[in-house]
Amino acid sequence: MVKDNKKDDEEERRKLINMGIEEEEVDFYEMSFRSEGEPVVEDRIKVAKIGTIFFIVAELMYFGGLISTFFVMRGQYEVWPPPGQPSYPALQTFFNSLFLFASGILIYIFDKKRNFVFLSLAILSGSVFILLQGREWVQLVRFGLTMTSSSYGSIFYLIVGSHAVHAFGGLIWLIIAFIISRRRHSLSTPAIESASLFWKFVVLIWPVIYVSLFLT
């Protein structure tokens, strides 16, 4: 049976070459596809990672623009925060951030250990971070800090809210990747690799936002 399969493969290879396809292209075809015609998992993972990296670069430019706008706006005020506006809750936000940082550490461990437990805990920690941030925003609104109260409030919600949207999207991405991986009984899928990479971006960009808004 094995000999017959090899013979069939050789005949198929000769047919492709006789059709005018270069031998190098045939080699690439054989390396890139399985017998069933599905792309090799490793190649799909590489493509997913490259696509995610390009997306992250675009998001870095986006957040860079927002933070630059914040500093330009802040430079227009002699006193910060402006009179009549509450201070940004640095201490409470730092406490919330611990859950996000824990989630990032758990994702890193998951990449090394390849255990669904660490991925599950990372998703749980990230969810707690978002819930705590939401509760914090409710309190700020009660104190009078809203998107329309002042430019001080607008830039705060724009930057922190943008990160929250990315964090929420990253969590959904991780959950979907988790489900796909469980169904395929594989801990190395394009969805897992790309979601993990994006979540690291969500975690690592947050200290930059926190220092810029709360500590400067």
Summary of the structure (lengths in Angstrom):
residues: 216
radius of gyration: 24.3
end to end distance: 71.4
largest distance: 83.6
contacts: 605
relative contact order: 0.13
helix: 80%
strand: 1%
